[in-house]
Amino acid sequence: MTRAVLRSSDALAAHGEDRLTRNQRLLVAAALVGNTIEFYDYFVIGFVVTLIVTPWRLTFGQTSVVLLASGIGVVLGAAVWGHVADRIGRRACVVVTMLTFSLATGAMAAVPERAWALLAALRVVVGFGVGGLPVVNIPLVQEFVPARRRAVVTGLTVVFIPVGLLLGAVLSAWLGPVIGWRGLLLIGLAPALPALLIGPVIPESPRWLAQRGRAEEARRSLAWALQVPVARVRLPDGWLTRSPVGWRALLRHPRALAVAGVGTFCFLTAASSVQSWGPTLLSQVLGVSPASAAALFAWLGLVSVAGRLAWSRLAEVLGRRAVVSLCGFAGAGLVAATAVRTGAFLGPVSVFLLGFAVAYFFLDGVFGVINTYTAEMFRTGSRAGGLGLCYGFGSLGKIVGPLLLGLVSGGGNYVTPRLTQAAVTPTFLILAGLLLLAGVGYLFGRETRGRALDEPVRPAENG
């Protein structure tokens, strides 16, 4: 552009270009790396459990407590950090949440043998950090990128989260027998380094700064994103109109809270059950070693990456509401089919393994869209808090999911192949019902595709 000043309408046009600037790509890359390595720390416990469940003689109940403990932390972390990020900004919260879960994971490596209660307590701290990162990361990215690229770009930041699961599976299969469960946990210290590098490089969200009346800082932040001199930037019209902040502001969005909260709970319950018990289920049902189960489970990470890539792109074509509902309906059907055909084979391939993988494409792939959609339902002053409250409530599924199989199996019973197989069918049918509920619920959500952030939704729209 040749003019000396980039006026409001021009700034919006620049902010809406199809091609991201180098700094916008840097922001997306930082969010992508943070979200990916975060979930190594979160998922690694599933592989650690396969290594300690027999020598520690863990019951179903004890194993379930260890697996679900992080879910308690996620519920608290999502609600707390979302609220804090709306008040003090997104960037600082990103750094602190990453340090929280990485240091807690490293500390777990020092837990004494059979101290499963201490292991569970540290998992709560891990969850507190893990629950906070996405609810501050996603609004930060959304507030820097153009409306018509939001689903694809924000989806890209979470699309490689399953690589954290894949990394845990690969390291458990290859290095687990060598470095043991303590070594796998020490690797979880790795996110501390990028956390310390993000703060000096990435500025605060320009929309959040403008909402707080810090116009000059907002101009500098927007200039950084668009890579133009600050003198040429004027804030887009409406950015300085402050929207309400805090819990009361969220009560103005009852429909969004209900649809996204319940829907997220249903999807997270199903996904968390599979992620937490997956390696153990494969080992017990298929009769393979923990290392072989981890190697098989690694393929699910690739399935999820494919699902997240596909659904985040289709959300810009079909709309958020249609994509999320479709994932609920398809996931429900596939999980139910897997439940009733656990012991069957298609040639040499186990129906349980095949159904497990295809269902995962929908029930976990949906997370390439679902948090993007939720954040878009709220205004800037309550965006992180709204996402945090919905994700926090939904993350009760991270408790219910791991606990479900243990309750169905009998909490005091030891983990054995016979009892595990007997519990799979009723557990999976319950999960199928939850996915069906999610699919129906999201049909009542308002469509946000193509809307500018903070653009009001007219009451007559979307039924």
N, C-alpha and C positions, 0 to 999 in steps of 0.2 A: 504494500500500500504506500502511496506517495504523500498523503496528507500528514501534517505535523501531529494532529491529534486523532486518536482512534475513538470516535464517538460511540455512544451507547449502542446504537443499532449496529454499527460496524463491529464493535466488540462481540456482540452476540453472533454476528455472521462468522467472525473468525473463530469464535468458540464452537461454532457448529460445523466447521469444515470436516470433510470425511477423513482426511489424513491427520493423524495425531502428530503433534510436534515431538521433537526429541525429548523434551522434558516431560511431556505427558506420558510418553512411552517409558521413561525412567520411573515415573510414579507407578505405572501399572506393573512394571517388572519388580519393583520393590514390594508391592502388595502381593504379587504372585509368589515370590520367594518366601515372604513371611508366612503366608497362609499354608504353603506346602510343607515347610519344615515344622510349622506348628503342629501339624497333624501326624508327623512322625512321633512327636512326643505324646500325642493323644492316643494313637493307635498301638504303640509299641507294647502296651500292657497286655493286649490280646496274645501276643507272641511270648511274652514273659510268662504268662500263666501256663502256657503249654509246657514250659520248661520246669515250672515249680509245682504244678498241681499234684504230681505223683510223689516226688520226694518230700514235699511238705504235708502230704496226705490231707489235702484240702477237701472239704465237703462242698456240695452244691451251694449251700448257703454262704460259706466263707468266700468261695470263688465269686459268687454273685456280688457280694459286698465290695470286693476288690475292684471288680469290673464296673460297678455302678457308681463308685465313690466320686469319680471325676464328673459324673453327671450332676451331682449336687453342686460342685464348684462351678460348673458351666451355667446352671440356672442362676446362681448368685452373681457370677461374673458378668453375664450378659446384661442383667438388669442394672447392676451397679455401674459398669463401665459405660453403658449407653447413656445413662443419666449424667454421668460425670463429663462425657465427651460433648454433650450439648451445652455444658456450662463452662468448661475450661478449654475446649478445643479438641480436635481429633488427633493431632500429631503426637502430643505428649503421651496420650493414652495408648497409642500404638507401641511406643517404645517400652512403657512400663509393663504392658500386658505380655510382650514377648520375653522380657526379663523374668517375669513371674513364672511362666510355665517352663522355661528352659532351666532355671536354677532349681526348681522343685523336682524336675525329672532327674537331674544330676544327683540330687540329694537322695533319691530313692535307691541309688546304687549302694548306699552305706547301710541299708536296712539289714538287721540281723536275720539269720535263718529262722523261718517259721513265724516271723513277726508280721503276720498278714494285716493286723489292725493298723500298725504304723505305716505299712505300705499303702493301705487304703486312705489314711489321713493325708499323706503326701499327694495322693491322687486328687484329693479335693482341691489342694492348692494348684495343682496342674490345671484342673478344670476351671478354676477361677480366672486364670490367665487366658486359657483357650477360649472360654466363653466370651471374653471381652474383645479379643482381637477382631473377629469378623464384624462386630457391630460398630466398631470405630473405623475399620479399614474400608468397608464398603461405602459408607457415606463420604469418606475422604476422596475416594476415587470418583464417585458419582458427581461430586461437586466440582470436579476439575475437567470433566469430559462432556462433549456435546450430546444432546438428547437422543439423536437418532443412532448414536453408537453405544448408548449406555448399557443395553443388555449384553451385547457382544463383549465390550471392553470389561465391564464388571464381572461378567461370567468368566472371562479369561483369567481373572485374578483368583478364582476358586476352582477352575477347571483342573488344575494339577494338584489339588489337595489329595486326591487318591494316590498321587505319587508318594506322599508320605506313608500311606498304607503299603504301597508297593515297596518302598524303601525298607519299611519294617519287615515285610515278608522276605525280601531278598537277603537282608542282613541276618535275619533270624535263621534262614535256611543255610546260608553259607558261613556266617561267622558265629552263630549261636553256639554250635558245638565247640568252638574254639575259645571265644571270649566270655561265654556264659551270659546269663541274664543280667549280671551287673555291668558287663561291658556294653550290652545293648542300651542300658539306661544311661551310661556315661556319654554315649553318642548324643543323647538328648540335650546336652549342654550347648550344642552347636548354634542354636538360634540366638544366643546371647551376643555374638559378634555382629551380625547384621543389625540387631536392635540398636546397638551403639552407633552404627554408621548412618541410620536413617535420619535421626534428629537434625544433624547439621546440613543435610542435603535437601530434604523435602520440606517446603514451606507449609504453613497452615492453610486450610481450605479458604479460598477467597469468599465464598458464600457465607461461611460461618463468621469470618472477620467482619464482613459488611453488616451482617445481622447484629453484631455486637457493637456497631458504631465505629469500628476501626477502619475507616474508609481508606486511609493512605496505605496501611498494611495490606488491605484487600487489593488495592491497585497493584502493589508490588508482587503479590502472589499471582494475580491474573497475568501480569506481564511476564512472570517467570514461566507460567504454563504456556502462554502464546508465543514466548520468545520474541518479544518486542520491547522497546524502551518504555520505561514507566511513564515518561512524559506523554506518550501517545495513547495512554489508556485512560478511559473514563468508565466507571462502573456501569453495567447495564441497568436500565430502568427497573426499579422495583427491588433491587438487591438490598437497598438500605431500609426498606420497609420491614421492620422487625416483627417476626412471628413469635407467638408465645413459647416460653420455655418451661419445662417441668412436667410433673405428673398430671396436673390439671389440664394442660394442653393436650395430653394424649387422650383424655376422656372425650374430646371433641371428635374422635375418630372411632366410635364404637364398632362400626362395621369392619373397618380394617383390622382392629384388634381381635375381633372374633374370628374372622376368616383366616387371617394369617397366624394367629396364635394356635387355634385348633388344628389347622392344616399342617403347620410346622411340627406340632406335637406328633401327629399321626405319622408323618414321613420320618421324623427322627427316631421314633420308637422302632419302626421297622428297620431302618438303616443301622441303628446302634445295636440292635439285637444281632444282626448279621455280622457287623464289624467286630463286636466283642466276642461272640461265641463262634464265629466263623471257623477259625483255625481248629478249635476244639471239636466242632461239629464234623468237619471234614475228616479229622483224625479218627473220631469215634465211629461215625456212620460208615465211612469207607474202609476203616480198618488199616489206615496208613500211619506212618511215623509222624511225630510233630514236625520234623524237617520237611517231609514230603507234603504234609498239609499246608505248611507255610509257603512252599513253592507253588502249590495249586492256588492258594489264596492270592498269590501275587498277580495272577491273571485277572482277578476281579478288579485290581487297581487299574488295569488297562481298559477294562470294560467301562468302569466309571468315568475315566477320562473321555472316552468316546461318547458316552451319554451326555456328559456336561457340555462338551463341545457342540454336539448336535442340538441339544435343547436350548442352549443360549443363543444360537443362531436362528433357530426356528421361532424363538420368542419375538424376534424382530419382524418375522413374516406373518405368523399366525396370531401373535399376541401372547402376553404373559398368561392370562387366564386360561386360554385354551390349552396351552402346553402343559401347565401344572395339573389341570384336571385330567388330561390324557394320561399323564404319568401315574396318577392315582388309580385310574381305572385299569390300565394295562398291568401295573404292578400287582394290583389285587388279584387279577385273574391268574397271573403267572405264579404268584406265591401259593394261591389255593391249589393250583394244579400240581405244584411241587409237593405240597403237603400230603396229597392223597396218593402219590406215586413214588414215595420215598425209596422203596426197595427195587423199583423197576429199572430196566436197562434198555437203551436203544442201541442194539449191537453191543460193542464193548464200552459204550459211554453210559455212565450212571445218570438217570433222569434227575436225581437229586442234585448232582453237580451241574448239569446243563440248565435246569430250571433256576438254580441258585444264581448262575451267571447272567442269564437273560433277564430275570427279574431285577437284578442289581442295576442293569442299564437304565431302568425306569426309576426305581425307588431311591437310588443314590444319584443318578444322572440329573434328576430334577433340581439338585442343589446348584446347578449351573444357572438357575433362574430364580429360585424361590426367595432368596434373601435380597436379590436385586428388586424383585417385585414388591416385597414388603417395605423396603426403604423408600421406594417411590410413592408409597401411599401416604407419607407424612411430609410436613413442611420442614424447612431447614432447622427451625428452632427446636423441633422435637424429633428429627429424623433418626438420630442415633438412639435416642430414648425409646422411640416407637419400635424400631428394629430390635433393640435390646430387650424390651418387654415381651415382644412376640417370640423372639428367639429364646429368651429365658424361660418363658412358659413352655414353649415347644420342647426345650431341652429337658423338661421332666421326662421326655421320652428316652433320654440318655440314661435315666435311672430305671424307668419301667422296662425298657428293651432288654438290658442285661439281666434284670431281675426276673423277667417273665419265664424264661426256660427253667431257672432254678425253682420257681414256685410251682410250675407244672410238674417238675420232676420230683419235688420233695426236697426241701432245703437241707435236711439232715442226711440225705443219702450221698454216698460217694459217687464221683463221676465215673460211670462205667458205660461201655458201648450199648448194653441192653437197655439201660434206663434212658440214655441219651436218645436212642432211636424211638423209644416209646413216647418221648415228650415232643418230638419234632412235629408230628401231625397236628395236635391241638394248638401248639404254639404258633405254627405257621398259619393256621386258619384264623386265629385271633389277629395276627398281623395283616392278613388279607382284608379282614373287616375294617381295620383302621385305615388302610390305604383306600378302600372304597369310600369311607367317610370323607377322607381328604379330597378325593376327586369330586364328590358332590358339593362339598363346602366351597371350593374355589370357584364353582360356577356362579356364586353370589358375590364374588369380588368385582371391583371396578377395574376396567382396563386402563393401563397407564402407558401403553406403547406410544411413542412419539410425542408425549407430553413434556414440556419444560418442567423442571423441578419447581415446586411452589405454584404451579398453575392450578387454579381451583377447579374442582370437578362439579359440574352442574348436577343438581339432585335428580333430574330426569334421565341422566345418562346411565346406561348399563343396568336398566331395570331397577 
